[in-house]
Amino acid sequence: MRPEVRIEPGSPGSKSRQWIDEHFKYVATTTHDPEELPLVIERGEGVWLYDVDGNRYLDFSSAIGVNNLGYPTHPEVKKAVVEQLERLAHAAGTDFFNPYQVMLAKKLAEIAPGGVPRKVFFSNSGTEANEAAVKIARQATGRKLFIAFYGGFHGRTMGSLGLTASKSVHKRLVFPWMPGVFHAPYPNPYRNPWHIDGYEEPVELVNRVIEFIEEYILEKLAPPEEVAAIFAEPIQGEGGYVVPPRVFFKELKKLADKYGILVSIDEVQMGLGRTGRMFAIEHFDIVPDIISMAKALSGGVVPIGATVFRSDLDFKQPGIHSNTYGGHALASVAALKTIEVVEKLLPNVNRLEPLFREELEGLKQSVEQVGDVRGIGLAWGVEIVKDKKSKTPDPSLRNRIVARALRNGLVLLPCGKSSIRLIPPLVISEEEAKTGLEIFRKAVKEAL
């Protein structure tokens, strides 16, 4: 099967244009761009999306990392959800008890890296999972301050927004957000304040970041005995799919342990198999104190977030934190089955990684405007620049590439200032992956 686009999406007189116009009349402004991504999705089958005009697209977005199991979801997850609907959906899981959330919490505690005793707080989204992580860290340590990284994205609610430092638009017109957060440069091998080539000198780059945290934040701004936790994404998502040097998190954890600071890892976009392991942080060989996750956790069926943390950090008394939908029975069953399916898909992710690496590296070598390619598993970022020497970001060209790809039948999403993420569902076949990469290569060349 191949993509088929007979009616240009968003064109005058199309069904998609009618729905886009209705959308902007009734739905709040969020992140839609009808010029670059005029896609009005009607249904999905596996890795394929169909719009209201009947066009068929190959999906390299996974609905922003949610539909890792494809569309509408994996058959095994669908079966489990339908059966659960006959029993119980919502059961006020933070006031009443139900076995489903216990089974999910136990499973998450088992698969979380490190093998330490853990507990889980359930919520509805990634930003809520990070809000819970903030509360857990503060009440467990008695400390009030945090460290996060430039380029990091942890959500848009007022607490997690204080941690987020991806784009200034996220904070426009809504000050004040949570105070007490200090940011450090993330060890981006391609683009960092010290102009170090982090691919050639990874240790030097990591040393500079650790030095910045210790000498400029902890010595001059935030007393270390008052810092509760350091928040970080193992691979920055919205910031550009930035993969740090493999040694980075070991050095960060060593620094945190030196001062009794917790390490909270945000797996919202990378967790659940995206990188070929259940958690992306497993590639970096550390044991986080707190892990936040959401997006892919329920196979795209029901919103769910989870904060997985060391048991000794648990809330000190009932009522410090709770919510309405946490421990949702239907979401818990969907997540349990999703985890089971993802575990079986990990070999497919690892099998396809070399294909993406080879194809995208080849594109980098042959196209002057492809500045950097980085990724693990099925999480890939391609940074578009004006030329390789200056590394000047070119968001205009990036947007043209995304638009051309859509018109050729491939769904992509931008990230960072001028990067494109390639994140197909984990169920994608080798043939489908090759088709998508072929269309991407064509879109790049057409957009130049």
N, C-alpha and C positions, 0 to 999 in steps of 0.2 A: 504493500500500500504506500502511496505517496500523497503529499499535500495537494490540495486542489482549491484554488482561489479563482472563482469565475466572476464574482462581484467584488469590486474593491471595497474593503471594509471602511465604513464611514463616509462613503461617497454620497453625493446628493441623490435623494430618491431611494436610497437603500433602506432596508429595514433597520440596519445597524444605526444609521444616522437618525432615524426616527426615535429609537430607544435612547440614544445618546442625548438628544434634545430633551426628551422627557426626564431623563436622569437629572440633568442640570436644573430642571424646573422644580424637582421635588426632593432630591437627595443632597445632603450637606456636602460642601466642598471638602475633599480629602486629598488624594494623590493622583487622581485621574488626569491623563493628558490625551484628549481626543485627537490631537494632531499626530502624535507619535504612536499611540496605542489605541486605535479606535475599534477594539475587539469587544464584541457583545456576545458573550458565551451563552449558548443555549443548552448544550449537553456535552458529555465527554465519554469516551470509550478507551480505556487503557491509557496510552500516551497520546491519544488524539483528541482534539477539541473541535467542536462544530459551532459555528456562529449562527445567528438568526437568519442570515442570508443563505445558509446551506454550505458555506465554505468549510473545508477541512484543513486543520493545522496540526503540525507536529509540535508537541509542547516541550520546550526546554526551560520552563519556569516553575513547574510543579506547584503552581498557584502560590508563589513566594515560599516554597519549601514545605507546604502543608500536604499536598497530594503526592507524597513520596511513593505511594502505592498505586498511583494512576487514578483514573476517573471511572465511574463516580467514586469507587473505592475498590479495594481488592475483594474478590468474591467471598473469601473466607471471613473478612471483616463484615461484609454485608450480611452474610448468613448469621453471624453471631449477634449483630445489631437487631435484625428482624426477630430473632428468637427472644432476645432480651426485652424487646418492646411488648411482648406478650406477658412478661413478668412484672417489670418495674423500670421506670425511666428515672424520674426524680424522687428522692426520698429524704430530702433535707439532711444530707450527709454530715453536716457539722453539728447537728443536734441529736439526730437519731443515728443508730448504727446500721450498717449494711455490710454484707460479706464481700461485695464486689470491690469497694474501695480498699478493703484490707488486702485482698488478693493482689490488686494492682500495686499498692504500696510495698508489699512484700517483694513483688517481682522487681520493681525499680530499685529497691534496696539491694537486691541480689546482683543485679547487672551493673550497678554503679561501680566505677573503678575503685580499687583499694581494699575491698573486703572488710571495711570497718562498719560497725553497727550504725544504721541510718533510719531516719524517719522521713515522712513525706507530708507536705502541705499541698492540697489540691486547690486549683483555681480555674480560671477560664481562659487565660491568655498568657503570653510571654511577659508583658509588662507587669501583670499581677504577680507572676512568679518572681520577678525581680523585686517588686515591692515587698513581698513576703521575705525575700532574702535580706533586704535592708533591715526589716524589723527583727528577724532572727539574729543577725549579727549584732545589732545594737543592744538588744535585751540580754543576749548571752554574754557579751563582753563588758557591758557597762560603758562602752566607748561610743562616741557620736560621729566621728569623721570617716570619710571614705576616700579611696584613690581609684580613679578609672583612667581610661586612655583616650587620647584624641583619635577620632575615627570610629570610636565605639558607638554602638547603638543598643540601648537596653529598654527602649519603650518611650511612650509619649505621655504617660500619666505623671503627675507632678513630682513624685518621688524618683521614679526611674528616669525622668527627664533630666534631673540633676546629674545623673551618671552619663547620659547620652551626650556625645560630642562629635556627631557625625556631620551634621549640616546645621548652620545657624537658623535656617527657616523653621526647624523643629521648635525653636524657642522664641520665635517672633511673636511679640504682642502678648505673651503670657507670663512674664516675670511677676512675682518671684516663684521659682521652683525650689526644690529642696536644697537648702544650703549645706555647706560642710563637705563639698566634693572637690578634690584637687586632681587635675589631669596631667598625665605624662605622655610623651610621644610613644606611640606603639612602634615596635621594631619592624617597620615596613622595609624589606630589603631593597625595594625599588625606589622608594621616595621617602626620605627622612630628613630631619633638620640638619644633620651633620653631613649630608651628601656622601654617605658611606655606601659602597656597593655591598649590600648585605648578603648577596649570593657569593661574592668572593671573600668577604670578611664577616661572616656571621657572628663570630665571637666578639669582635670589636663593636659591632652594632649593639649587641645585647649588653655588653659592658657599659656602653654609653647610656642606655635606657635605665639600667639598674643604678648607675651613678647619679642620673638625674633625679630618680625617685629618692634616693638616700640623701644626697647632698643639697638638693634644691627644694624638695617637698618636705621631707622629714626633718631636716636640719633648720630650715628657714620659714616654713609655713605651718606644718601640721605636726605637733608633737607626736612621736610614734606611739606613746602610751595612750593616746586618745584616738588612734585610728582603729576602727573596728574591722574593716575588710578592704581588700583590693578586688575590684570587679574587672573581669576581662572576658572577651570572646576568644575561644581557642583559634578561630579563624574569623577575622572581622567580616561581617556580612554586608550590611548597608554601606560600610566604609570602603568597599571595593573588593571583597573577597581576598583579603590580604592574609597570606600565610607567613607567620613569623619563623625565624630560625628555630630548628628543633630544640636547641639548648635553652631557649628563652624561659619557658615555664619552670624548668628546674631551678634556674637562677632566681626567678621571681619568688618561687615558693621558699627557697633558702632565705631570701631577704625577709619575707613575711614571717617565717618561723623565728627569725632572729629577734623580732620585735613583738611576737605574740599576736600578729595580725592574721585574720582569716583570709582565705582565698576563695572567692565566689566566682564560679565559671558559668558563663551564659551560653548554654547549648541550644537556645531557642531556634536558631536557624540551621545549625550544623548537626544537632543531635539526631538519634534514631537512624543510623546507617548511612547518612549522606556522604561520609568520608571513607566508607568501607569498614568502619568499626561502629559499635553502637553509639559511642560518644567520641567526638573529635579530640577531646583532651587526652584520650588514650594514646594518641600518636606522640604525645609529649611526655609521657611517663611520670606524671605526678598524680597525687591523690587530693582532689579538691575537698575543702571543708563543706562547701555548699555548691549545688548544681541546680540551675534553673532551666526548665524546658517547656515546650508547648508545641505550636505549629503541627509537626508531623505525628504527634503522639497518638491521635485517635484516627489516623488514616483518612483525615479530611471529612469525617462524618459529623463529629460533635466538637465544639470548642472545649479545649481543656488545657490547663497549665499545671505544672508540678514543680515544687521546690523540694529537692532531695538534700538532706543535710545530716551531719553527724548527730547521733541521738543525744549526746550530751549538750547540744546547743538548743534543745527543745524549749518552747515557751515555758516560762517559769510558773504560770498559773492560767487557768481557763479564762478566756475572754480577752486576752491581750490581742489575739488575732483570730478572725473567723470570716466567713462569708456565707452567701446563700447557696450557690451552686457547687461548692467544693464537695468532692466525694460523690458526684453525680453518678448514679448507678449505670446508666446507659453509656456515658463517656468512659467509665472505668472498664466496662466489658469491651468496648471498642478498642481501648488502648491495650488491654491485655492481648487481644488477638493481633493487633497491629505489631506489637513487639515480637510475637511469635512468627509472624510473616517476615518481618524485617530480618530477623536472625537467619532465615533461610535465603534471603536475598543478598546477604553480604558477599558471597562469592561472585555474584554477577557484577556488583559494584567494583570489586577489585580486579575482575577480569577486564572490565571496560576502561579502567583508568589509563593503561598504556596507550589505548587508541586515542583518547582525548589528548593525552600529553603529546603524542607524536604529531597528530594533526594540527594542534594549536601551536606547537613549537615551530612546525613547518611554516605556518602562516606568519608567525613572528619573524622568521628568517627572510621571508619573501616580500613582506609588506612594510614599508618604512613607517607607516602610521600605527602599527601594532607595537606598542612600546614594551609591554610586559605581559607574560602569561604565567599564571600561578594557580595551583590547585592540588587537591587530593581527592581520590575516589571519583565521585560525580559532583564535585563542587569546584567549578572553574571560573576564574575571572580573567578577562582580557582587557587591558588598559589601552585606550586609544589616545594617541598624542599627535601633535603636529609633525614632529620628526624625532628620531631616536636620540639625536645629540642634545637637543634642548629639553626633551621630556615635557614640553608644554602641553597640559591637558587640552583635549579638543572635544568638549561636550557636544558641539554642533555636529561633528562627524559621527560621534557615538550615536546620537539620536537618529541620524540618517540611516545608519546601519541597522538599528533596531526596527525602524520603519520599513526599510527595504526587506528585511527578513520576514516581517509580518506579511507583506504583500507577496512574498514568495512562498508563504505557508509555514513559517517557523516562528513560534512565539518565544520571545526573549524578554528579559527585564534589565534595565540599567541599574547601576549601583556606583557608589562613590562619585567623584566629580566627573570622570569620563570613562568609566569602566562598564563592561557588560558581563552579566553572570550567565553561565550555562549550567543549568541544574535540572536535567531531565528526571522524570520519575525513575525510581530504582528498578522498576520492572521493565525498562526499555531493553530491546534486543540489540544485538550488534548491528544488524541491518538497519534498524531505525536510527541508531546512533550515527552510523555512517551517513545516512540520508540527511540528518540534521546538520552534521558538520559540513557536508557538501553545500547545503543551502546557506549556512553561515559564511562560508568562504566566498560564495557568490555574492552575498549581500555586502560584504566588506568591499569587494572590488567594484561593485556597482555604485557604492556610495562615495567612492573617492572622487 
